[in-house]
């Protein structure tokens, strides 16, 4: 059992449906998505000329896949491709259905989900599917244009050709396929749409900067670099001088509403070019042309990691510790890149993870309480929160105190050459605090599982058997959670000891209090391991849990004693 806090897995899905004019049809499809549990519909963008609607929704992987399947099913029912005409290339009622990793999940994992989704669509709905981009089963089909070659009108011929057969659901062109067409299911990286504001009104100069940095670059010219004849290769194609940023597309334009020119960029590979790297490079290219970037405008939504990574990047440039609360890191990113230059940047409206969290009801979580609220909830006659949750919270405070000393040390005058040393300790402390705060609520959840098991019916022998098994399972979990609290809290001793030995001597007492809190956390959680393990029928498992808890309790007392000796000595110096 691993009760540590884990990065939440979030996937975005951006299906394109071949209907952009009939609002009633579009609503039938989006209603299915909105009714799907565990996903949030973010955007519906219909196009009259293209007769196409781009829909964006997010959620945890399985919830997104299920909602996507239902949307494809509904689109196949309400859109008849035999009557479809529009300006955009298309081959099916659901033309494309890409899955996009946002957090806690890799592109390859999304690709595997996409392949399974394509197989299910073909098997259960009878809609032939091609897999493209990262999900492609054939190298040439990474390119969507290859999958969609000839569009809907070419399907009869394509489906009859073994080389053109879909990856899933190969079948002759019949009445069913005539109605639904085919669907391309894929996986691609998250795309960040961002505009960099310039202190100029010149579109030409903004374009020049865009051409300097975008991956495609600019055409090589003979003579004058602006008006000279474009050089071409043997096939007559323009010879290009690549720009400096991989995985980016960019142009310059003038925005009348703001009275400024911007470099408008799509970052298609945020691993190759993070947001902060694009910002710095556009700043450099602008300065080389006598211009300044005055701010940044995020168009649409952005993953949390893009702004957090940016905040940490700018902190490191300042030789400052990154082991600080996440909201502080976020604020550094906002101010460093001028994300609030044109209008306020509201993280709860622009960061995908925060947008999803805003939808959740956290009112029942202990970690959502104030300090006084937590204490008041503890003193009430209700059995939860109990010693296990309080122990986890003491562990979090112990880690936080050690981290505080690390951050004070990193910022101490005259210690500038040691900031990275203390930053590493602070980063570890932030991770421990997050894990232990997660365990605060996990311990209460463990108690709730036991109560639920005891509340199960016991009318028949089968009822009694199932109830007994559930009680034992819940009791085991209730012993494992505080054991995890013990192990995690014990790690705080390393930080407190290092800070007592090498940290800011003016804060050595704080390192000592951190060690005391960590010891209390380990011993307190140990008592919870023992009381729950003693109720287990599996005595071998119970004995193993208790033995591990006893060793951790003994080691914690020794670790705390050693740190306090260091603290007392430093105070007396």
Residue, then its C-alpha position, 0 to 999 in steps of 0.5 A: x500500500x502506498x498512501x503517498x500523495x500522487x500527481x493527479x492524472x488529467x487528460x484533455x480530449x479535443x474531438x472535432x465533429x462534422x457539424x458547425x451550423x445546427x446548434x441542436x445537433x451540436x448540443x445533443x453531442x455536448x450534452x452527452x459529454x457534460x452528463x459523463x461523470x468525472x469530466x468537465x466541458x471546457x469549450x465548444x467552438x462551432x464554425x459556420x464556414x467549416x461546418x465543424x465544431x471543436x469541443x474541449x473537455x478534461x478529466x481523469x483518463x478513464x472518465x475522458x475515454x468513456x465520455x469520448x466514446x459516448x460522444x462519438x456514438x452520439x455523433x454517429x447517430x445525429x450526423x449524416x455524412x452523406x449530407x455534409x459539406x464544409x470548408x475543412x477537410x473531414x472524413x467522419x461524423x467525429x472526424x478526429x479525436x485526440x487525447x492530450x496529456x495534461x498532468x501525471x500521464x505520459x504521451x505514450x500512455x495517452x497513445x495506448x488509451x487512444x488505440x484502445x478507444x479506437x478499437x472499442x469504437x470500431x468493435x461496438x459502434x462499427x465505425x472504422x478508425x485510423x490511429x494518428x500522431x503518437x498513437x499511429x500503428x504505421x509510421x506514415x499515419x503519424x501525419x493526419x493528412x495521410x489518414x484523411x487523404x481524399x477525405x470522406x469522398x475517397x472512402x469507398x475506394x480507400x476501404x476497398x484497398x488493403x493498403x488504405x484499410x483502417x487500423x480498426x474496423x476494416x470493412x467495405x463501404x456500406x450504408x453504415x459507413x456512408x452515414x458515419x464515415x471514419x474517425x481518426x483517433x490519436x494522441x498528441x502533446x498539449x499545445x499552448x497558445x500564447x501571445x507576447x506583447x511588444x512595445x511597438x505597433x509594427x506588424x512587420x517587426x513583430x513578424x521578424x521576431x516570429x520568423x527569428x524564433x519559430x522552428x520553421x524560420x524564414x526563407x533564405x534570400x539573395x542579397x537584401x534579407x527582406x526583399x531579395x529573391x528567395x533561394x530554392x532547392x532543386x525541387x523548387x521549394x524555398x530554402x529555409x533558415x530554421x528559427x531557434x525554438x523547436x516545436x513552435x509556430x509563430x507570426x506577428x500581428x497588430x491587435x487594435x483592441x490593445x494598440x500593440x503588436x504581438x508575436x502570436x505563438x503555438x508551442x506544440x512541444x512543451x517538452x522541447x520548448x517550455x513556456x519560460x524558454x519561449x518567453x526568454x527567447x522572444x525577449x532576446x530576439x525583440x531586444x536584438x531588434x530594439x524592442x521589448x516584450x512587455x507581457x504575455x497573454x495565454x490564450x485558452x488554458x495552460x497546464x499547471x506544470x508550464x507555469x510552475x516550471x516557469x516560476x521555478x526557472x525564474x527563481x533559480x535565475x535569482x539564486x532563490x530557493x524553489x522549496x516554497x509554497x506553490x502559490x508563491x511559485x505561481x506568483x513569480x511566474x505571473x510577474x516574471x512573464x507579465x501574464x497580467x499585463x493586459x488583464x488579470x491572470x486568474x489561475x482558477x480560470x486559466x490553469x486546467x488543474x485549478x479549474x477542475x479543483x474548483x469544481x470539487x467539493x473539498x469541504x469535508x477535507x481536514x486540510x481545507x480547515x483553518x488551524x483553529x478549525x482543525x483544532x476545534x474539529x479534533x476536540x469534538x466528540x466525533x472520533x475523527x480526526x483522531x490521533x492518526x490525522x493529528x500525527x500526520x499533521x505534526x509530521x507536516x509541521x516538522x517537515x515545514x519547519x526544517x524547510x523554513x530553516x533551509x529557505x532562511x539559510x538560502x537567503x542569508x546575506x553572505x551565503x549566496x554561494x550556498x543557495x543551491x545546497x539549501x534549495x535542494x533541502x527545501x525542495x525535499x521538505x515541500x514534497x514531504x509536507x505534501x505527502x503528509x498533508x495527504x495522509x492527514x485526510x487518508x487516515x480519516x478515510x481509513x477510519x471511515x472505511x472501518x465504520x462502513x464495514x461495521x455497518x454492513x448487513x449481517x442477516x445471513x451467513x454470507x452477509x456475515x462472511x462478507x462483513x468480516x472480510x470487509x472489516x479485516x480489509x479496512x482494518x489492515x488499511x487502517x494500520x498501513x496508513x499510519x505506518x506510511x505516516x511513520x515512514x514519511x515523517x521519519x524522512x523529516x529528521x534528515x532535513x532537520x538534522x542538516x539544518x541544525x548542523x549547517x543551516x542559519x544558526x539564528x534558526x537552529x531552535x526551529x530545526x529542533x522544534x521540527x525534530x520534536x514534531x517529527x518524533x511526535x508524528x512517528x510515535x503517534x502514528x506508531x500507536x495507531x499502527x499497533x491498535x489497528x494491527x492488534x485487531x487483525x486475525x492474520x497474526x503474522x501480518x499483525x506481528x510484522x506491522x507492529x515490529x516495523x512500527x516498534x523499530x521506527x519508534x525506537x529509531x525516531x527517538x534516537x534521531x530526535x535525541x541526536x538532533x537536540x544535542x546539536x541544537x543545544x550545543x549550537x544555542x550555547x556557542 
